[in-house]
Amino acid sequence: MVKRIIQNGPKILTWILFYAATIVAASSAGLWDIKGYYAELTAPSFAPPNWLFGPVWTILYLFVSIIAYRLIYMPRWEWKPVLIAL
């Protein structure tokens, strides 16, 4: 069991780094004071409630980090560089 954890250590560390990078990117939006601007916008009738914003974006960034991890460790393929660039 320990041997397997040691073998997968670089992969786990890579995923943690991707996840941390997405958290930093997401939290950088909080540097700007947009509360006044956001409150003045006219929301459409189908807009979700404000409390749903945080959980949805957290899940979205989790998926982004998982996709990045899987792209990095996928086998060689002619489209792999294109997918990573996207």
Secondary structure, DSSP 8 states (H G I E B T S, - for coil): -HHHHHHHHHHHHHHHHHHHHHHHHHHGGGGS--HHHHHHS---TT---GGGHHHHHHHHHHHHHHHHHHHHTS---TTHHHHHH-
